[in-house]
């Protein structure tokens, strides 16, 4: 069993990532050494506390990328006699990492400790109790009677970051230099950060910013300058951790020296007219959050070199072309990616499956095409997936039904025409954290699965409207006490009366309007397909029109004509027998998709009519605009009398060719919405 492991010595290898939590279960471990790992990404993350170890003698993690505070519970489970004895040296070699915060006072209960925390970002003071531990640091604390043997204090430095023998001293920094942390190996130029900020001011026309309070005022510490946050607060003059100049009328170029702000964690430049490159972003060792939405960059070449980036905002930057491959180089750190309102195109790469830390992905309003990669369904940490108003098509894998962390899945298509998601509706049956599912205005067909949303007890809003779903609404959905389930504009034929008693459904509307609040019953309609107010009641269709609304959730009494009947009207009205080519059009057994000039999508719906130069004559019927998935209509080079009456019904029409038809009147064309 791993709990009996005594020695784990694996320094100078190529481990990377975080330490597994299972190591905290080690009871008999004496030596845990993983110093100076040589992997590209490095070994790091938060430090484990090894709280079950009884007789730990050494932890050596020197020269890695461990960060955060040293746990106050570190080695809290040591045998009390073992811990207190000055005869048992315990060695904690934590040098040259990225630890922050203060030293935990709890370490003072160890009788004989060698503690090397030099070269981190730990702030003082050293707890006074440490300075009286005469056995510490191999007896140097007692011999020299100084806490400097543990680490040089802030404002001082030595080559080893401490006093390692009687000859070495912690020396004070020069007047223009700083050593802001315990255990510094050197001092740094206090003016370096000031000069970087001054360069930003100069390069972006700082005198015209909306707010440039205190900038370039040498009488004020830089941490009091507008938008600047430092480790030590506004009275500090170094250690910039955040820079927020968003929406501040910056105009110009952000120099690459900004990445030399060594403690910078958060940079926000959004909504400015600035240009920047990323070839030197590898120097920004602590940069975790980057807001560069709505600025003037043309690409993100090199951004994959950012060593610690967790959150990246690239919204509304006019990007075009394929998704940038170098962003996948951030796979070991990136948790949130925002790329909405761009024009990225082409398929989403299966490489998204390598982004194992990703929690949030917002890609609303791009031009991505093809299927949504099934590899995304394997991302165990993904909570938010927003790809609405792209051009995705094809079926959606059932694998998306088992994403343990998913809270929001949004892929609706309310605005953009073109091929859409289609095929069976996945069950989404094993999504315990799901709160929102938005799939309206696609082409999903077939019944709603009986186990739809079976594990989603937190779900609040589900939009399935304007698809091609059939059959009855599963009774199992009545187990939800409160949910907004929008299903209008489908071909649903059954809604059990149980649903009429669920008063909290549809934001409480069922309590007022019963089942009409979910969907209008057959032979009735509402502009929303349901009643959500006193002015949107479900009204009966007049006379014969009742036969045109046989489904739940109708939005009008418009006649729903079969595609074959619409095409037959077109054939008859435009002299079909005299067409140059009418193959298939007269065969009663032929599928409409096999007719000459007809193009169908994967859902077998008519998506294109290409009958140019085919000797059509007369007036094409207005019913042609009732072909719900019609995207392309080419009738050019035919002597026809084309009318735009009814074109507003063609929700997906994006190409209309009428050149060389003798067209002289475009009345009604303005009603085309797509």
C-alpha positions in Angstrom: 0.0 0.0 0.0 1.2 3.5 -0.8 0.5 4.5 2.8 3.6 2.5 3.9 5.9 4.3 1.5 9.0 5.6 3.4 11.2 7.2 0.8 10.3 9.0 -2.4 13.4 10.5 -3.9 12.9 11.7 -7.5 14.7 15.0 -7.9 15.9 16.3 -11.3 13.3 14.4 -13.4 10.6 15.7 -15.6 7.5 15.7 -13.4 5.0 18.5 -14.0 1.7 19.7 -12.7 0.4 19.6 -9.2 1.2 17.1 -6.5 -1.6 14.5 -6.2 -3.7 14.8 -3.0 -3.2 11.1 -2.4 0.3 11.9 -1.1 -1.3 13.4 2.0 -2.3 9.9 3.0 1.4 8.8 3.5 1.8 7.9 7.1 5.3 6.4 7.3 7.1 8.7 4.8 10.5 9.9 6.0 11.9 11.6 2.9 10.0 13.2 0.1 12.4 14.8 -2.5 11.4 16.2 -5.9 13.8 19.0 -6.2 14.6 20.8 -9.5 12.3 19.1 -11.9 13.4 19.7 -15.6 10.0 19.6 -17.4 8.9 22.4 -19.6 5.8 23.4 -17.5 7.4 22.5 -14.1 6.1 20.9 -10.9 4.1 23.3 -8.8 0.7 24.4 -7.6 -0.3 24.5 -3.9 1.9 22.7 -1.4 0.5 19.6 0.3 0.7 19.5 4.1 1.5 15.8 4.7 -0.6 16.0 7.8 -0.6 12.2 8.4 3.1 11.7 8.3 4.4 10.7 11.8 8.2 10.8 11.4 8.9 12.9 8.3 12.6 13.9 8.2 12.9 15.8 4.9 10.8 17.5 2.3 12.9 18.8 -0.6 11.0 20.7 -3.3 13.7 23.3 -4.1 13.8 24.8 -7.5 10.2 24.2 -8.7 7.1 26.3 -9.1 5.1 25.7 -5.9 2.9 28.7 -5.1 0.5 30.0 -2.5 1.0 30.0 1.2 2.9 27.3 3.1 0.1 25.4 4.8 -0.3 26.2 8.5 -1.1 22.5 8.9 2.2 21.4 7.4 3.4 18.2 9.2 0.7 18.7 11.9 0.4 15.0 12.4 4.1 14.5 13.5 4.6 12.3 16.6 4.8 14.9 19.4 8.0 13.4 21.0 9.7 13.2 17.5 8.7 16.7 16.7 9.9 18.3 19.9 13.2 16.5 20.1 16.3 18.5 19.2 18.0 15.2 18.2 15.7 14.7 15.2 16.5 17.2 12.5 13.6 18.0 10.1 14.6 19.5 6.9 12.2 21.7 4.8 14.0 22.8 1.6 11.5 25.1 -0.1 13.9 27.5 -1.7 13.5 29.0 -5.2 9.7 28.5 -5.6 6.9 31.0 -5.7 5.5 30.8 -2.2 3.7 33.8 -0.9 2.2 35.0 2.4 3.9 34.7 5.8 5.7 31.9 7.5 3.2 29.7 9.6 3.9 30.2 13.3 3.0 26.5 13.8 6.4 25.5 12.6 7.9 26.9 15.9 6.8 23.7 17.7 9.5 21.8 15.9 12.6 21.4 18.0 15.3 21.0 15.3 14.3 22.5 11.9 16.4 23.3 8.9 14.1 25.7 7.0 15.2 27.1 3.7 12.6 29.5 2.2 14.9 31.8 0.3 14.1 32.9 -3.2 10.3 33.0 -2.7 7.9 35.8 -2.2 7.3 35.3 1.4 6.8 38.5 3.5 8.0 39.1 7.0 8.5 39.4 9.8 9.9 36.0 10.8 8.0 34.9 13.9 10.0 35.9 16.9 9.7 32.4 18.4 11.8 31.1 15.6 14.7 33.3 16.6 15.1 31.6 19.9 15.3 28.0 18.5 19.0 27.5 19.1 19.0 24.1 17.4 17.6 25.4 14.1 19.6 25.8 10.9 22.1 23.2 12.2 22.7 25.2 15.3 23.4 28.5 13.6 20.4 30.3 15.1 21.8 29.7 18.5 25.5 30.2 17.6 24.9 33.6 15.9 21.8 34.5 17.8 20.1 35.8 14.7 17.0 35.2 12.7 19.1 36.2 9.7 20.3 32.6 9.7 16.8 31.6 8.6 16.3 34.3 6.0 17.4 37.9 5.3 14.7 40.3 6.3 12.9 42.5 3.8 15.1 45.3 2.5 18.3 43.2 2.9 20.0 40.4 0.8 22.8 38.0 0.7 24.1 35.6 -2.0 22.4 32.7 -0.2 19.4 34.7 0.9 20.4 34.3 4.5 23.4 34.1 6.8 24.9 30.7 6.2 28.0 31.1 8.3 29.8 33.6 10.6 31.4 35.4 7.6 28.2 36.1 5.6 26.0 39.1 6.4 22.6 40.3 5.2 23.4 43.6 3.5 21.0 46.5 3.1 19.9 47.5 -0.4 21.0 50.8 -1.9 18.7 53.8 -1.7 17.2 53.2 -5.2 16.8 49.4 -4.7 14.4 47.1 -3.0 14.3 43.5 -1.7 10.6 43.2 -0.9 10.6 39.6 0.4 12.3 37.5 3.0 15.3 35.6 1.8 16.3 37.8 -1.2 19.5 36.9 -3.1 19.8 40.4 -4.5 18.1 43.8 -4.6 16.3 45.0 -7.7 16.2 48.5 -9.1 13.2 50.2 -7.5 12.9 52.3 -10.6 12.4 49.4 -13.0 8.7 49.1 -12.4 8.4 52.9 -12.5 10.1 53.0 -15.8 7.9 50.3 -17.2 4.8 52.2 -16.2 6.2 55.4 -17.6 6.8 53.7 -20.9 3.1 52.5 -20.9 2.0 56.1 -20.3 4.2 57.5 -23.0 3.4 54.8 -25.6 -0.4 55.1 -25.2 -0.8 58.9 -25.1 -1.3 59.0 -21.3 -2.1 62.7 -21.2 -5.4 62.0 -23.0 -6.5 59.1 -20.9 -9.9 59.3 -19.2 -8.2 59.0 -15.9 -4.4 59.4 -15.4 -4.5 60.3 -11.7 -1.0 60.5 -10.2 0.7 59.0 -13.2 4.2 60.3 -13.7 3.9 62.1 -10.3 7.2 61.1 -8.6 5.9 62.5 -5.3 3.4 59.7 -5.2 4.2 56.0 -4.9 3.4 54.1 -8.1 0.9 52.0 -6.2 -1.2 55.1 -5.8 -1.3 55.7 -9.6 -4.7 55.1 -11.2 -5.3 51.4 -12.0 -2.2 50.1 -10.2 -2.4 47.6 -7.4 0.6 46.4 -5.4 1.3 43.7 -2.9 1.7 46.1 -0.1 -1.1 48.6 -0.8 -1.2 52.2 -2.1 1.7 53.4 0.1 4.1 50.8 -1.6 6.4 51.8 -4.4 7.1 48.4 -5.9 5.7 44.9 -6.5 2.9 45.7 -9.0 0.4 42.8 -8.9 -2.5 44.2 -11.0 -2.8 46.8 -13.7 -6.4 47.8 -14.8 -6.5 50.5 -17.5 -9.7 49.2 -19.2 -11.9 51.6 -21.2 -9.5 54.4 -20.4 -8.8 55.9 -23.9 -5.4 54.4 -24.3 -4.2 54.8 -27.9 -0.9 53.4 -29.2 1.4 50.4 -28.5 1.9 48.5 -25.3 5.6 47.7 -25.1 6.8 44.1 -24.4 8.5 45.5 -21.3 5.1 45.2 -19.5 5.9 41.5 -19.2 8.9 42.4 -17.0 6.6 43.4 -14.2 7.6 40.2 -12.4 4.8 40.1 -9.8 2.0 41.1 -12.2 -0.9 38.7 -11.8 -3.8 40.5 -13.6 -3.6 42.8 -16.6 -6.8 44.5 -18.0 -6.4 46.6 -21.2 -9.9 45.9 -22.7 -11.8 48.5 -24.7 -8.8 50.6 -25.7 -7.2 51.3 -29.1 -3.9 49.6 -28.3 -1.6 47.2 -30.1 0.5 44.6 -28.4 2.5 41.5 -29.2 3.1 38.3 -27.1 6.6 37.2 -28.2 8.0 38.0 -24.7 5.0 37.0 -22.6 7.1 34.1 -21.3 8.7 36.6 -18.9 5.4 37.2 -17.2 5.9 34.3 -14.8 2.9 35.2 -12.5 0.4 36.6 -15.0 -2.8 34.6 -14.4 -5.6 36.9 -15.9 -5.4 38.8 -19.1 -8.2 41.0 -20.4 -7.5 42.1 -24.0 -11.0 42.2 -25.4 -11.9 44.9 -28.0 -8.4 46.2 -28.6 -6.4 46.5 -31.8 -4.5 43.2 -32.0 -4.5 41.3 -35.2 -3.4 37.9 -33.8 -2.3 36.2 -30.7 0.9 34.6 -32.0 3.1 33.6 -29.1 0.5 33.8 -26.4 0.9 30.1 -25.8 4.2 30.9 -24.1 2.5 32.4 -21.1 3.6 30.2 -18.2 0.8 30.8 -15.7 -2.2 32.1 -17.6 -5.5 30.9 -16.2 -8.0 33.3 -17.6 -7.9 34.8 -21.1 -10.4 37.3 -22.6 -10.2 37.9 -26.4 -13.8 39.0 -27.0 -14.7 41.3 -29.9 -11.3 41.6 -31.6 -12.3 41.0 -35.2 -10.3 37.8 -35.4 -10.9 35.7 -38.5 -9.8 32.3 -39.7 -9.1 29.1 -37.8 -8.9 29.0 -34.0 -5.3 29.9 -33.0 -3.4 26.6 -32.5 -0.9 28.1 -30.0 -3.7 28.6 -27.4 -3.6 24.9 -27.0 -0.1 25.4 -25.5 -1.9 26.8 -22.5 -3.6 23.5 -21.7 -1.8 23.0 -18.4 -3.0 26.3 -16.9 -5.9 27.8 -18.8 -9.3 27.6 -16.9 -11.4 30.3 -18.7 -11.3 31.3 -22.4 -13.5 34.0 -23.8 -13.5 34.5 -27.6 -17.1 35.6 -28.3 -18.0 38.2 -31.0 -15.2 37.4 -33.3 -15.3 35.7 -36.8 -13.2 32.6 -36.1 -14.2 30.0 -38.7 -13.7 26.4 -39.6 -14.1 23.4 -37.3 -13.3 23.4 -33.6 -10.2 21.2 -33.2 -10.3 17.9 -31.3 -7.3 19.4 -29.5 -9.8 21.0 -27.2 -9.8 17.6 -25.5 -6.3 18.4 -24.2 -7.5 21.5 -22.3 -8.1 19.5 -19.2 -8.1 22.4 -16.8 -10.7 24.4 -18.8 -13.8 25.4 -16.8 -15.4 28.1 -19.0 -15.5 28.4 -22.8 -17.4 31.3 -24.3 -17.4 31.4 -28.2 -20.8 33.0 -28.9 -21.2 34.7 -32.2 -18.3 33.3 -34.3 -18.4 31.4 -37.6 -17.3 27.9 -36.4 -18.6 25.1 -38.6 -18.9 21.3 -38.6 -19.7 19.1 -35.7 -19.1 20.0 -32.1 -16.1 17.8 -31.3 -16.9 14.9 -29.0 -13.5 15.4 -27.3 -15.0 18.4 -25.5 -17.4 16.0 -23.7 -14.4 14.5 -22.0 -13.4 17.6 -20.2 -14.3 16.8 -16.6 -13.8 20.3 -15.3 -15.8 22.1 -17.9 -18.7 24.1 -16.3 -19.7 26.5 -19.0 -19.8 25.8 -22.8 -21.3 28.6 -24.9 -21.1 28.2 -28.7 -24.5 29.7 -29.7 -24.8 31.6 -32.9 -22.0 29.8 -34.7 -22.6 27.6 -37.8 -22.3 24.2 -36.2 -24.1 21.3 -37.9 -24.4 17.5 -37.7 -25.5 15.4 -34.8 -24.6 16.0 -31.1 -23.0 13.0 -29.5 -24.7 11.3 -26.5 -21.3 11.7 -24.8 -22.4 15.2 -23.9 -25.0 13.6 -21.6 -22.3 12.7 -19.0 -20.3 15.8 -18.0 -20.1 15.8 -14.3 -19.3 19.6 -13.9 -21.4 21.1 -16.7 -23.6 24.0 -15.6 -24.5 25.7 -18.9 -24.6 24.3 -22.4 -25.6 26.9 -25.0 -25.8 26.2 -28.8 -28.9 27.9 -30.0 -29.2 29.4 -33.5 -31.8 32.2 -33.3 -30.1 34.6 -35.7 -27.9 32.8 -38.3 -29.1 30.7 -41.2 -27.2 27.7 -42.6 -26.9 24.1 -41.7 -27.7 23.4 -38.0 -27.4 20.8 -35.3 -29.8 18.0 -36.1 -30.5 14.3 -35.4 -31.8 12.8 -32.2 -31.8 15.0 -29.1 -29.2 13.7 -26.6 -30.7 12.6 -23.2 -28.4 14.9 -21.2 -29.3 12.4 -18.5 -26.2 12.5 -16.3 -25.5 16.2 -15.8 -25.9 16.7 -12.0 -24.7 20.3 -12.0 -26.7 21.5 -15.0 -28.6 24.8 -14.7 -29.2 25.9 -18.3 -29.5 24.1 -21.6 -30.2 26.2 -24.7 -30.7 24.4 -28.0 -33.6 26.3 -29.6 -33.7 27.1 -33.4 -31.9 24.0 -34.5 -33.1 20.9 -36.3 -33.2 18.2 -33.6 -35.8 15.6 -34.5 -37.5 12.6 -33.0 -38.9 12.2 -29.5 -37.6 13.9 -26.4 -35.8 11.0 -24.6 -37.6 9.4 -21.6 -34.6 10.0 -19.4 -34.1 13.6 -20.5 -32.3 15.6 -17.7 -32.7 12.7 -15.3 -29.9 13.8 -13.0 -30.2 17.6 -13.4 -31.9 18.6 -10.1 -30.6 22.1 -10.4 -31.8 22.9 -13.9 -33.7 26.2 -14.3 -34.0 27.0 -18.0 -34.2 24.6 -21.0 -34.9 26.0 -24.5 -35.9 23.4 -27.1 -38.2 25.6 -29.2 -38.2 25.7 -33.0 -36.7 22.3 -33.6 -38.4 19.3 -35.3 -39.1 17.3 -32.1 -42.0 14.8 -32.3 -44.1 12.6 -30.0 -45.2 13.3 -26.4 -43.4 15.2 -23.7 -42.0 12.6 -21.3 -44.0 12.3 -18.0 -40.7 11.9 -16.2 -40.1 15.6 -16.6 -43.0 16.2 -14.2 -40.7 15.3 -11.4 -39.2 18.8 -11.6 -40.8 21.1 -9.1 -39.8 24.2 -10.9 -38.3 24.7 -14.4 -38.7 26.8 -17.5 -39.0 24.3 -20.4 -39.6 26.0 -23.7 -40.7 23.7 -26.4 -42.8 25.8 -28.8 -42.5 25.4 -32.6 -41.9 21.7 -32.7 -44.2 18.8 -33.7 -45.1 17.6 -30.2 -48.4 15.7 -29.9 -48.8 15.0 -26.2 -48.6 16.9 -22.9 -49.8 15.0 -19.8 -52.2 16.8 -17.5 -49.8 16.3 -14.6 -47.8 19.2 -16.0 -50.8 21.5 -15.5 -50.5 21.1 -11.7 -46.9 22.2 -11.5 -47.6 25.7 -10.3 -43.9 26.8 -10.1 -43.1 25.8 -13.7 -42.4 28.5 -16.3 -41.5 31.0 -13.7 -44.8 30.6 -11.9 -47.0 31.0 -15.0 -48.4 27.5 -14.8 -50.0 28.5 -11.5 -51.9 31.2 -13.4 -52.5 29.7 -16.9 -52.1 25.9 -16.3 -50.8 23.9 -19.3 -51.2 26.9 -21.6 -48.1 28.4 -19.9 -46.1 25.4 -21.2 -47.5 25.1 -24.7 -50.7 26.1 -26.5 -52.8 23.0 -27.1 -53.4 21.7 -30.7 -55.7 23.9 -32.9 -54.7 27.0 -30.9 -51.8 29.4 -31.2 -50.0 32.3 -29.5 -47.2 34.5 -30.7 -45.0 32.8 -28.2 -46.5 29.3 -28.6 -47.5 29.5 -25.0 -49.2 32.0 -22.6 -46.9 34.0 -20.4 -49.2 37.0 -19.8 -52.7 38.1 -20.1 -52.0 39.5 -23.5 -50.6 36.3 -25.0 -53.4 33.9 -24.4 -53.7 30.8 -26.6 -56.4 31.5 -29.2 -58.3 29.1 -31.4 -57.6 29.1 -35.1 -60.6 30.0 -37.3 -62.6 27.3 -39.1 -60.6 25.2 -41.4 -57.4 26.6 -40.1 -57.7 24.3 -37.1 -56.4 21.5 -39.2 -53.2 23.5 -39.8 -52.2 23.5 -36.1 -52.2 19.8 -35.0 -49.3 20.2 -32.6 -48.7 21.7 -29.2 -46.9 25.1 -29.1 -48.1 26.6 -32.4 -47.1 30.3 -33.0 -49.6 30.9 -35.8 -52.3 29.3 -37.9 -50.2 29.3 -41.0 -50.7 26.2 -43.1 -47.9 23.8 -42.7 -47.5 22.2 -46.1 -45.4 19.2 -46.8 -42.2 20.0 -48.8 -43.3 17.7 -51.6 -46.5 19.6 -52.0 -44.7 23.0 -52.1 -42.3 21.7 -54.8 -45.3 20.3 -56.8 -46.8 23.9 -56.7 -43.5 25.3 -58.0 -43.4 22.7 -60.8 -47.0 23.4 -61.9 -46.8 27.2 -61.6 -43.6 27.5 -63.6 -44.4 25.2 -66.5 -42.5 22.1 -65.2 -43.2 19.9 -68.2 -41.3 22.3 -70.4 -38.3 22.7 -68.2 -35.0 21.7 -69.8 -34.4 19.2 -67.0 -37.2 17.9 -64.7 -35.7 14.6 -63.7 -37.5 13.1 -60.7 -40.1 15.8 -60.5 -42.9 13.7 -62.1 -42.0 10.4 -60.3 -44.6 10.0 -57.4 -42.2 7.6 -55.6 -39.1 9.7 -55.8 -37.7 11.4 -52.8 -37.7 15.2 -53.1 -33.9 15.1 -52.4 -33.5 13.3 -55.7 -35.3 15.9 -57.8 -33.2 17.8 -60.3 -31.9 21.0 -58.7 -32.9 20.2 -55.2 -30.3 20.0 -52.4 -31.1 18.5 -49.0 -29.2 18.6 -45.7 -28.4 15.7 -43.5 -31.9 16.0 -41.9 -33.4 15.4 -45.4 -35.0 18.8 -45.5 -34.8 21.0 -48.6 -32.0 23.4 -48.2 -31.3 24.5 -51.7 -33.2 25.0 -55.0 -30.9 25.6 -58.0 -33.0 25.8 -61.1 -31.2 28.6 -62.9 -31.4 28.7 -66.8 -33.9 25.8 -66.8 -36.7 27.5 -68.8 -39.0 28.2 -65.8 -41.9 30.5 -66.8 -44.7 32.1 -64.8 -44.9 33.2 -61.1 -43.2 30.9 -58.5 -45.8 30.4 -55.6 -45.4 32.2 -52.3 -45.5 28.9 -50.5 -41.8 28.4 -51.6 -40.9 30.6 -48.6 -42.5 28.1 -46.3 -39.7 25.6 -46.8 -38.3 26.0 -43.3 -34.7 25.0 -44.0 -34.4 26.7 -47.4 -31.0 28.5 -47.5 -30.3 28.8 -51.3 -32.8 29.8 -54.0 -31.4 30.2 -57.5 -33.9 31.0 -60.2 -31.7 33.2 -62.4 -31.8 33.2 -66.2 -35.4 32.2 -66.4 -38.3 34.4 -67.8 -40.3 34.4 -64.6 -42.5 37.0 -62.8 -41.0 36.7 -59.3 -42.8 38.2 -56.3 -41.4 38.8 -52.8 -44.8 38.3 -51.1 -44.2 36.1 -48.1 -40.4 36.2 -48.1 -40.5 37.1 -44.4 -41.4 33.4 -43.7 -38.1 32.2 -45.1 -36.3 32.3 -41.8 -33.1 30.7 -43.2 -32.8 32.0 -46.7 -29.3 33.5 -47.2 -28.8 33.3 -51.1 -31.3 34.5 -53.6 -30.3 34.8 -57.3 -32.8 36.5 -59.7 -30.4 37.9 -62.3 -31.6 37.8 -65.9 -35.3 37.1 -65.0 -36.8 40.4 -66.1 -37.3 41.5 -62.5 -38.7 45.1 -62.3 -40.4 45.3 -58.9 -38.8 44.5 -55.5 -41.8 45.4 -53.3 -41.6 43.3 -50.1 -38.0 42.4 -50.3 -37.3 44.4 -47.2 -39.3 41.9 -45.1 -36.5 39.3 -45.7 -35.1 38.7 -42.2 -32.3 36.3 -42.9 
